[in-house]
Amino acid sequence: MIDFYQIRSPLSQISEEQMHRFIRLLEQDLGEPMQKVSLEQYLADEFALLYVASGGSEGFFIEVFEQLKSRPCYILTSGESNSLAASMEILSYIHKHGGKGEILHGDTAAIASRVRALRAAYRAKARLQGKKLGCIGAPSDWLIASDFDAAAVQEKLGLGFVSIPMEELLTEIEKKTYETNDYTEMFLRMNFDREEIEKALHVYGAFKRLCRKYDLCGVSVRCFDLLDTVCTTGCLGLSILNAEGVYGGCEGDMPALLSMAVLGNLTDEPLFLCNPSRFDTKNGTAIFAHCTIPVTMLKDFCLNTHFESGIGVAVQGTFAEGPCTIFKCAGDLSRYHAQEGEILPVEYSEMLCRTQIKLQLDDFSYFLTKPINNHHIICRGHHAAAAEAFFQII
């Protein structure tokens, strides 16, 4: 349901039915109903539209502007009864008095697309407020440019940060316990060394308890330290966390984890944290790979070892073809990249991390000239417009 607050001139001869003909057309493109609300409800909503239904509405707008100026005004216009002309005058007044806003006008399909993007952005911002991300151990030594500014993230999103010593994770792993669920039972039934699966699930149990202890919506782990200390990896544990909706990242990469939190709350899609591995600029294809894919994102999968070490347990999966978005933001939220592509069939390589994805992309200039570090996040569907809207409002 999309709420809108309507203003119109008392002198307008256009009927309520005529004004709402445009709303009904927009509802068809949105695929959901719209609801006319009071000013109080409009102000209470995290996101709502201001429908300028007719010319001559400017005077009425001035009467309510003091209540509206604290938030951006997304002005819906029908193109009838001088709605657009009045909206332009109103938007000019908003800008003159230091406010923000934009006019939503034109093709109803394009308006609907923008409305969906804006709503996703405001919903994601509201969801992130008061949540916390954690890092277990320090970032891996090779992440030389992956800086994270916890103060900037707190200021812009209200998203907190918790640092957890690696020793605390190791203490939890030594308990050798985990809660059974559909994922743990499924993995234990798979054709792989059961002892290795149990070891990996002990790590999962430790992750889960620390996330609960510190009330985290996501956690990144200095996972390569586990190779020598407990002789397994965090791949399977992070895969399960991601499948359960807790963002799980590796190598202590906090900008990547932040990117997961942003994209996940924008889209409600499962996410693949991965490395770019190979670009074919002639044919417009790219290979990305990693070892922590949530099974909820795959069409089929098996178990394998962690790629670099050859030990532990990792998910090796394949993707159904279809639209996707690749995303990354900086650790201080100063910039981002969102690019849409298509998932293609991939020929498995033994020389890359266990889960590999092939994308059709139309441009590689970002990756080759101004990348935001190495890890990137992929989800299903086209969501670049929502990412753009999010960074416009924070």
C-alpha positions in Angstrom: 0.0 0.0 0.0 1.4 3.4 -1.0 0.0 6.4 0.9 -0.5 9.8 -0.6 -1.7 13.1 0.8 -3.7 15.1 -1.7 -3.9 18.9 -2.2 -6.1 20.7 -4.7 -7.5 24.2 -5.3 -10.9 24.8 -3.8 -11.7 26.5 -7.1 -10.9 23.5 -9.2 -13.8 22.1 -11.3 -12.2 18.7 -11.7 -14.1 16.0 -9.9 -12.7 13.6 -7.3 -13.3 10.8 -9.8 -11.3 12.5 -12.5 -8.5 13.2 -10.1 -8.3 9.5 -9.1 -8.3 8.2 -12.6 -4.6 8.9 -12.7 -4.2 7.1 -9.4 -5.9 4.0 -10.7 -3.6 3.9 -13.7 -0.6 4.2 -11.4 -1.9 1.5 -9.2 -1.9 -0.9 -12.2 1.8 -0.2 -12.9 2.7 -0.4 -9.2 0.8 -3.7 -8.8 -0.6 -2.6 -5.5 -3.2 -0.1 -4.2 -2.7 3.5 -3.2 -4.4 5.1 -0.3 -5.4 8.7 0.3 -4.5 9.7 3.9 -4.7 12.6 6.2 -1.9 15.1 6.8 -1.1 13.5 10.1 -0.8 10.0 8.6 1.3 11.4 5.7 3.7 12.9 8.3 3.8 9.7 10.3 4.7 7.5 7.3 8.4 6.8 6.6 7.6 7.3 2.9 4.5 8.8 1.3 3.6 10.9 -1.8 2.2 14.4 -2.1 -0.4 14.4 -4.8 -0.9 17.9 -6.4 -4.2 17.2 -8.0 -4.9 20.6 -9.7 -3.5 24.0 -10.5 -4.1 26.7 -7.9 -2.9 24.4 -5.1 0.1 26.6 -4.2 -1.7 28.6 -1.6 -2.9 25.6 0.2 0.6 24.1 0.1 2.1 27.2 1.8 -0.4 26.7 4.7 1.0 23.2 5.4 4.6 23.8 4.4 5.9 24.3 7.9 4.8 20.8 8.8 6.2 19.3 5.5 9.6 21.0 5.3 11.4 18.6 7.5 11.2 15.8 4.9 11.7 15.6 1.2 8.4 16.1 -0.8 7.9 13.6 -3.6 5.3 15.4 -5.7 2.9 13.3 -7.8 1.4 15.0 -10.8 -1.2 13.8 -13.2 -0.6 16.1 -16.2 -4.2 17.2 -16.0 -5.9 20.3 -14.6 -2.6 22.2 -14.4 -1.2 19.8 -11.9 2.3 19.9 -13.4 2.4 23.7 -13.5 1.4 23.9 -9.8 3.9 21.2 -8.9 6.7 23.2 -10.5 5.8 26.3 -8.6 5.6 24.3 -5.3 8.9 22.5 -5.9 10.6 25.9 -6.6 9.2 27.2 -3.3 10.5 24.1 -1.5 14.0 24.6 -2.9 13.9 28.4 -2.2 13.2 27.6 1.5 16.0 25.0 1.8 13.8 21.9 1.4 14.2 18.9 -0.8 11.9 17.2 -3.2 11.2 16.1 -6.8 8.3 15.9 -9.2 7.1 12.4 -10.2 5.6 12.9 -13.6 5.3 11.3 -17.1 4.8 7.7 -18.0 3.1 5.9 -15.2 5.4 2.9 -15.5 8.4 5.1 -15.0 6.7 6.8 -12.1 5.9 3.5 -10.5 9.5 2.3 -10.9 10.7 5.5 -9.1 8.2 5.1 -6.4 9.2 1.5 -5.7 12.9 2.5 -5.6 12.2 5.3 -3.2 10.0 3.2 -0.9 12.7 0.5 -0.8 15.3 3.1 0.1 13.3 4.6 3.0 12.3 1.1 4.2 16.0 0.0 4.2 17.1 3.1 6.1 14.4 2.6 8.7 15.3 -1.1 9.1 19.0 -0.4 9.6 18.4 2.2 12.3 19.5 0.8 15.7 20.9 -2.4 14.2 24.6 -3.6 14.8 27.3 -5.1 12.7 30.2 -7.0 14.3 33.7 -7.9 13.3 35.4 -11.0 14.9 39.1 -10.3 14.9 40.9 -7.7 12.8 40.5 -7.4 9.0 42.8 -9.8 7.1 46.2 -8.3 6.4 45.7 -8.1 2.7 42.7 -5.8 2.9 45.0 -2.8 2.7 42.3 -0.4 1.3 39.1 -1.7 2.9 38.8 1.0 5.6 35.6 1.2 7.8 34.4 4.4 9.4 32.1 3.3 12.2 31.4 6.8 13.3 30.3 7.9 9.7 28.1 4.8 9.4 26.5 5.5 12.8 25.8 9.1 11.9 24.3 8.4 8.5 22.4 5.2 9.2 22.2 4.8 13.0 23.9 1.4 12.4 26.3 0.4 15.2 29.5 -1.6 15.3 30.9 -4.2 17.7 34.5 -5.5 17.8 34.8 -9.0 19.1 38.2 -10.6 20.0 39.2 -13.7 18.0 39.8 -15.4 21.3 36.1 -15.2 22.2 35.2 -17.0 19.0 37.8 -19.7 19.7 36.3 -20.2 23.2 32.9 -20.6 21.7 34.1 -23.1 19.1 35.7 -25.2 21.9 32.2 -25.8 23.2 31.6 -28.0 20.1 27.8 -27.4 20.1 25.3 -26.0 17.8 21.5 -25.8 17.5 20.1 -28.2 15.0 17.9 -26.9 12.3 16.9 -27.7 8.7 20.2 -26.5 7.4 22.4 -28.4 9.8 20.4 -31.6 9.3 20.5 -31.2 5.5 24.3 -30.8 5.4 24.8 -33.8 7.7 22.9 -35.9 5.3 25.1 -34.9 2.3 27.8 -37.0 0.8 30.8 -35.5 2.5 33.1 -36.4 5.5 30.7 -36.2 8.5 33.5 -35.4 10.9 34.5 -32.4 8.9 30.9 -31.2 8.7 30.6 -31.5 12.5 33.7 -29.4 12.9 32.3 -26.8 10.5 29.0 -26.8 12.4 30.8 -26.2 15.7 32.0 -23.0 14.1 28.5 -22.1 12.9 27.2 -22.6 16.5 29.9 -20.3 17.8 29.0 -17.6 15.2 25.3 -17.9 16.1 25.9 -17.6 19.8 28.1 -14.5 19.4 25.5 -12.9 17.0 22.8 -13.4 19.7 25.1 -12.3 22.5 25.9 -9.0 20.8 22.5 -8.6 19.0 24.1 -8.5 15.6 22.3 -8.3 12.2 25.6 -9.2 10.5 29.1 -10.4 11.3 32.4 -10.6 9.5 35.2 -12.9 10.6 39.0 -13.0 10.3 38.3 -16.5 9.0 41.8 -17.5 7.8 43.0 -17.6 11.4 40.7 -20.6 11.9 42.9 -22.7 9.6 45.7 -23.1 12.1 43.7 -22.9 15.3 40.8 -25.2 14.8 41.8 -26.8 11.5 38.6 -25.9 9.7 37.0 -22.9 8.0 34.1 -20.6 8.6 32.7 -21.1 5.1 29.8 -23.4 6.0 28.9 -21.4 9.1 28.7 -18.2 7.2 26.7 -19.9 4.4 24.1 -20.9 7.0 24.0 -17.5 8.7 23.3 -15.9 5.3 20.6 -18.4 4.5 19.0 -17.6 7.9 19.1 -13.9 7.1 22.1 -12.9 9.3 24.6 -11.2 7.0 27.8 -13.3 7.2 31.1 -12.0 5.7 34.6 -13.2 5.6 38.2 -11.9 6.1 37.0 -9.2 8.5 35.9 -7.1 5.6 33.6 -4.5 7.1 32.9 -2.5 4.0 31.7 -5.7 2.3 29.5 -6.5 5.3 28.1 -3.0 5.3 27.3 -3.5 1.6 25.5 -6.7 2.4 23.4 -5.0 5.1 22.5 -2.2 2.7 21.7 -4.4 -0.3 19.9 -7.0 1.8 17.6 -4.5 3.4 16.9 -2.8 0.0 16.0 -6.0 -1.7 15.1 -8.8 0.8 17.1 -11.1 -1.5 19.8 -13.6 -0.4 23.3 -12.3 -1.1 26.6 -13.6 -2.5 29.7 -12.0 -1.2 32.4 -12.7 -3.9 35.6 -11.7 -5.6 35.9 -10.7 -9.2 38.0 -13.4 -10.8 38.1 -12.9 -14.6 36.7 -10.3 -17.1 36.2 -11.0 -20.8 35.8 -7.4 -22.0 35.4 -8.5 -25.6 32.3 -10.6 -24.9 31.1 -8.6 -21.9 31.2 -11.4 -19.3 32.7 -11.6 -15.8 33.4 -14.4 -13.4 33.0 -13.9 -9.7 33.6 -16.6 -7.1 33.8 -17.3 -3.3 33.1 -20.0 -0.7 30.2 -18.7 1.5 27.1 -18.7 -0.7 23.8 -19.2 1.0 22.0 -22.3 -0.4 18.8 -20.3 -0.7 20.3 -18.5 -3.7 21.2 -21.7 -5.7 19.4 -24.1 -8.0 21.7 -27.0 -6.9 24.8 -27.5 -4.8 27.2 -30.0 -3.3 29.9 -29.8 -0.6 33.6 -29.3 -1.2 36.6 -28.1 0.7 37.7 -24.4 1.2 39.5 -23.4 -2.0 42.7 -21.8 -0.8 43.5 -24.3 2.0 41.8 -27.5 0.7 40.4 -28.2 4.2 37.1 -27.6 5.9 33.7 -27.5 4.2 32.4 -25.1 1.6 29.3 -25.0 -0.5 29.8 -25.5 -4.3 26.7 -24.3 -6.1 25.2 -23.3 -9.4 22.8 -20.5 -10.2 19.7 -20.3 -12.3 20.0 -17.8 -15.1 18.3 -14.4 -14.8 18.7 -10.7 -13.8 21.0 -9.7 -11.1 22.6 -6.6 -9.4 26.2 -6.3 -8.3 26.8 -3.8 -5.5 29.5 -2.3 -3.2 29.7 0.8 -1.0 32.6 2.4 0.7 33.2 1.9 4.4 32.3 5.5 5.1 29.3 5.4 2.7 31.0 8.2 0.6 30.4 6.3 -2.6 28.8 3.2 -4.1 28.5 1.2 -7.2 25.4 -0.6 -8.4 25.3 -2.3 -11.8 22.7 -4.6 -13.3 23.5 -7.7 -15.3 22.4 -11.2 -16.2 23.4 -14.5 -14.7 24.7 -16.9 -17.4 25.7 -20.6 -17.3 29.3 -21.0 -16.1 31.8 -23.7 -16.8 33.3 -24.8 -13.4 37.0 -24.1 -12.8 39.1 -25.9 -10.2 41.3 -22.8 -10.1 38.7 -20.6 -8.4 36.7 -20.5 -5.2 34.0 -23.2 -4.9 30.9 -21.3 -6.0 31.3 -19.4 -9.3 28.9 -17.1 -11.1 29.1 -15.7 -14.6 27.6 -12.4 -15.4 26.8 -10.5 -18.6 27.8 -6.9 -18.0 27.8 -3.9 -20.3 30.7 -2.0 -18.9 33.9 -2.8 -16.9 35.3 0.7 -16.4 34.3 0.9 -12.7 36.1 -2.3 -11.9 39.3 -1.4 -13.8 39.6 2.3 -12.9 37.9 3.1 -9.6 36.9 -0.1 -7.8 35.7 -0.1 -4.2 38.1 -2.8 -3.0 37.9 -6.4 -4.1 34.8 -8.1 -2.5 31.5 -7.3 -4.1 27.9 -8.4 -3.4 25.5 -10.0 -5.9 21.8 -10.5 -5.6 19.0 -11.6 -7.9 16.9 -9.0 -9.7 17.6 -5.5 -11.0 17.9 -3.1 -8.0 20.3 -0.3 -9.2 17.5 2.3 -9.0 16.8 1.4 -5.3 20.5 1.7 -4.5 20.6 5.1 -6.2 17.6 6.2 -4.2 19.1 5.0 -1.0 22.3 7.0 -1.4 20.2 10.1 -2.3 18.4 10.0 1.0 21.1 9.2 3.5 
